[in-house]
Amino acid sequence: MGHLRNQNHRKNKGFPKRRREGESGGGSGGMAIGAAAGAMGMATSAAMGFWALGKAKDLNDDISTLQGQITSLENSRVAITNPYAGATNLSNLITNEFANLGVATKASEFQAEQADISLANTLDTLRASGASAGGATALAMAALKSKQGISANLEQQELKNEQMRAQGQMAVNQSKLQQAQRMQDLEAQGNLFMYNEQDKRDMQKLNRTQALLDQERTNQISYQQQAMTAFGTGVGMLGDLGGAAMASSGGGG
């Protein structure tokens, strides 16, 4: 009987030892699974980080191209010009036509001719009729006065014609001056319009290109942030795996 009790006692002492061995094996399997999952997570984070860095680097070429386009657009903008630079001096069109009015000499010449004719006719009459000198003088004076009246009328008409011609020429000159001024104003307004429209078009191109550049820079910053987040996550996972390994090692001792 004593021999049987000793055998049973040795058997009972062996049961706890096998149970502890089973528990230790299960913990090692869990650690292996956790390590594999952590390694996979780290690899995924690293892959995401490098992908994001690659995308950010690829945008460098696009950003450089857009910056070059902006510089080219700025350098090729329409030059600022004076729209009135083509204006000319029109003072040569301003004239005083009344300064050219002449003296009515034709009437005076007609008067002198008529006086000579009148005097000759009077002398012929005197010779033919045998009249006295006093009668001849009176007749000559009457004829001269009549011719003077005709001469005065001719002088007035000639002066009026000169004035009308001068007024007409001044009106023509004024019209030419106004037309020349109008054409210069229209040309200046046209130049200003062309400048404004070209400058507006240039600014639209600049604004669109600048907007594209800003968007590309924003995208690049976003990719860089994604890369930093992914690498940070990977480093965190590495720290967790290290801590778990140290805890397992300490527990096993």
SVG drawing of the C-alpha trace seen along z (x, -y; Angstrom):
<svg xmlns="http://www.w3.org/2000/svg" viewBox="-24 -180 39 182">
<polyline fill="none" stroke="black" stroke-width="0.4" points="0.0,0.0 2.8,-2.4 4.4,-1.7 1.2,-2.6 0.8,-5.9 4.3,-6.9 3.7,-6.2 0.4,-8.2 2.2,-11.1 4.9,-11.1 2.2,-11.1 0.3,-14.0 3.5,-16.1 3.9,-15.6 0.6,-17.1 1.3,-20.7 4.6,-20.6 2.9,-19.6 0.2,-22.3 2.9,-25.0 4.6,-23.8 1.3,-24.0 0.8,-27.6 4.2,-28.6 3.7,-27.3 0.5,-29.2 2.1,-32.5 4.9,-32.0 2.4,-31.5 0.5,-34.7 3.8,-36.6 4.6,-35.3 1.3,-36.3 1.5,-39.8 5.0,-40.2 3.9,-39.2 1.0,-41.6 3.2,-44.4 5.8,-43.8 3.1,-43.8 1.7,-47.1 5.2,-48.6 5.8,-47.5 2.4,-49.0 3.2,-52.3 6.6,-52.4 5.2,-51.7 2.6,-54.4 5.2,-56.8 7.6,-56.2 4.7,-56.4 3.6,-59.8 7.2,-61.0 7.4,-59.9 4.2,-61.8 5.5,-64.9 8.8,-64.7 7.0,-64.2 5.2,-67.5 8.6,-69.3 8.7,-69.2 5.1,-70.5 5.8,-73.3 9.0,-74.3 7.2,-74.3 4.3,-76.5 6.8,-78.9 8.6,-79.2 5.2,-79.9 4.4,-82.6 7.8,-84.3 7.3,-84.1 3.8,-85.6 5.0,-88.4 7.9,-89.2 5.6,-89.2 2.9,-91.4 2.0,-94.3 4.2,-97.3 2.7,-100.4 2.5,-103.0 1.1,-106.5 -2.0,-106.3 -1.5,-109.9 2.1,-109.5 1.0,-109.7 -0.6,-113.1 0.8,-115.8 0.8,-119.6 -2.2,-120.9 -1.4,-124.6 -0.5,-124.7 -4.2,-124.3 -5.0,-127.5 -4.9,-130.5 -6.2,-134.0 -7.6,-134.4 -8.6,-138.0 -5.0,-138.9 -4.7,-138.3 -7.4,-140.7 -6.2,-143.0 -7.0,-146.6 -9.8,-147.0 -7.5,-148.3 -9.7,-147.1 -12.3,-149.7 -9.6,-152.4 -8.2,-151.3 -11.7,-151.3 -12.3,-154.8 -9.0,-156.2 -9.8,-154.6 -13.3,-156.0 -12.0,-159.5 -9.6,-159.5 -12.3,-158.3 -14.7,-161.0 -12.1,-163.7 -11.4,-162.7 -15.0,-162.6 -15.5,-166.0 -12.7,-167.5 -14.1,-166.0 -17.5,-167.4 -16.0,-170.8 -14.2,-170.8 -17.3,-169.8 -19.7,-172.3 -17.4,-175.2 -18.6,-175.4 -16.9,-177.5 -14.3,-176.2 -16.6,-176.6 -19.3,-174.4 -16.8,-171.8 -15.5,-171.7 -19.0,-171.3 -19.7,-168.5 -16.5,-166.7 -17.2,-167.0 -20.7,-165.5 -19.3,-162.6 -16.5,-162.0 -19.0,-162.0 -21.1,-159.4 -18.1,-157.2 -17.0,-157.6 -20.3,-156.3 -19.9,-153.3 -16.4,-152.8 -17.5,-153.0 -20.1,-150.3 -17.5,-148.1 -15.1,-148.6 -17.8,-147.6 -18.7,-144.5 -15.0,-143.5 -14.4,-143.9 -17.5,-141.9 -16.3,-139.1 -12.9,-139.1 -14.5,-138.9 -16.8,-136.1 -13.9,-134.2 -11.9,-134.6 -14.9,-133.5 -15.4,-130.4 -11.7,-129.5 -11.7,-129.9 -14.7,-127.6 -13.0,-125.0 -9.8,-125.3 -11.8,-125.0 -13.5,-121.8 -10.2,-120.3 -8.8,-121.1 -11.8,-119.6 -11.6,-116.5 -7.9,-116.1 -8.4,-116.4 -11.2,-113.9 -9.1,-111.4 -6.2,-111.8 -8.6,-111.3 -10.1,-108.2 -6.6,-106.8 -5.6,-107.4 -8.9,-105.8 -8.3,-102.8 -4.8,-102.4 -6.0,-102.6 -8.7,-100.0 -6.3,-97.6 -3.9,-98.0 -6.6,-97.4 -8.0,-94.3 -4.5,-92.8 -3.6,-93.5 -6.8,-91.9 -6.1,-88.8 -2.6,-88.6 -3.8,-88.9 -6.4,-86.1 -3.6,-83.8 -1.4,-84.8 -4.3,-84.2 -5.1,-80.8 -1.4,-79.7 -0.9,-81.0 -4.0,-79.1 -2.6,-75.9 0.7,-76.5 -0.9,-77.1 -2.9,-73.9 0.2,-71.9 2.0,-73.3 -0.9,-72.4 -0.9,-68.8 2.8,-68.5 2.4,-69.6 -0.5,-67.1 1.7,-64.3 4.5,-65.2 2.2,-65.2 0.9,-61.8 4.5,-60.5 5.3,-61.9 2.2,-60.4 2.9,-57.0 6.5,-57.0 5.4,-58.1 2.9,-55.2 5.6,-52.7 7.9,-54.0 5.2,-53.7 4.5,-50.1 8.2,-49.4 8.2,-50.7 5.2,-48.6 6.9,-45.5 10.0,-46.3 8.1,-46.9 6.2,-43.6 9.3,-41.7 11.0,-43.1 7.9,-42.3 7.8,-38.7 11.5,-38.3 11.1,-39.6 8.1,-37.3 9.9,-34.2 12.9,-34.7"/>
</svg>
